[in-house]
Amino acid sequence: MQVASRILFAFSALCLAPGAVVHAAAYPKAAVVIDGSNLPARFAAIFKGLWLGDCATVFGVALAFALIAIWPRLASKPLIVLLALLPVASAAAIYATVGNFLPGHLLLVAGGAALLGVTNSRVARRST
């Protein structure tokens, strides 16, 4: 794998990991707002679960990109593309529901950098 690809995967990880941590740190305040809303209890619980699930997913993708940057042979190109599409899809969902919002931009940049890293990489083909 070329150095540029490794840098792009590391950049993606560095975009995603702090975002996941900040999002998780904001959960207590969000939970208070959710509990004070007029949402039915079940919807409020689902909202909280999705909030924490998003934090875990984004952090997991960040960890995967960091590991791929360090040990490129851990993942094939198709797997990296699938991982890169997760933040891109999340960004699209944010743009569709919230509009112009900084976390959407970060997710799009992180996913785009990873996709660019795949096109620039020379991941070895695995023999079957």
N, C-alpha and C positions, 0 to 999 in steps of 0.2 A: 504494500500500500504506500502510496506517495505521501510525503510529508504534508502536503497541502490538505489531503483528505483527513489525515489525523488531526490537523489543526481545526478543520471545519467540524469534525465530530466533537472535539474538545470544546469548541465554541458553542455548539448546540447544548452540550451538557452544562456549560457555564451560564447559558441563558435560562435553562429550565430549572436547575436545582435551586437557585435562590428564589425563583418564583414560587416553587412548590413550598419552600420553607415559609415565605412571607404569607402565602395563601393559608397554610396550616396555622400560622400564628394569628391570623385574623379570624379564625374559627370561633373563639369565645365571644367576640363582639358580634359576629354574624349570628351566632346561636341566640344571643339576647334579642336581637332584632327579629329573628324568625319566631321566637317564642312570644314576642309581643305583637306579632302580626295577627290578622284574622284568618290565617290559613287553618284548615282543619288539622287536627293533631297528626293524622297519618301523612298528609302532604308536608307538614313541617318536618317530620322525622325523615321522610324521603329526601327533602331538600338538604338536611344536615348530612345524611349518608352520602349523597352525591357530592357535597362539598368536600368531605374527607376522602371519598374515593378519587376525586379529581386530584387532590394533593398527592395521594399515593401513586396514582398512575403517572403523573408528570415527574415525580421523583424517580420512579422506576425507569422511565424512558431516559431521564438524565443519567442515571447510573449505567444503563445499557450503553449509551453513547460514550460515556467516559471509559467504560471497559473496552469498547470497540476501538477507541482512540489509542488505548494502551496496547491491547492485544487484538489486532485487526482480524486475525484468523478465527476469532470466536463466532463471527457471523458471516453469512453469505449476503450477496447483494440483494436478493429478494427480501430477506429478513430485515435488512437495514431500511429498504424502501418502505416496508410495512410499518416499522417503528417510526420512520420520519413522517408518515402520513397521519399518525395519531395527533401530534401537535398541530399539523395543518388542518385537520378536521375540527379540532377544538377551536382553532382560530376562526374557521368558517362559521361554527356555531355561535361564537361570541359576536362576530360581525352581524350575523342574522338576527340575533336577539337583543344585544346591547348597543351595537353600532361601533363607532370609533372609540376604542378602549385600549389602553397601553398593554395589558396582558395579551390581548389578541395579536398585537404587533409582535410581541416577544415570541409567542408561540409560532407565528408565521415565519419569523426570521430563523428561529431554531430549526423548524422543520425544513425550511428552504435550504439552510446551510447543510443539513444532513443529506438532503437529496443531491445537492451540488457535490458533496463529498463522495457520494456513491458514484456519480458519473465520472469523478476524477480518480477513482480508486482502482487498484489492481488486486482485488481480493482473489485469492487462489480458488480455482474451481475444485470442488470436492469430488473425488472419485467414488463411484457407487459400486 
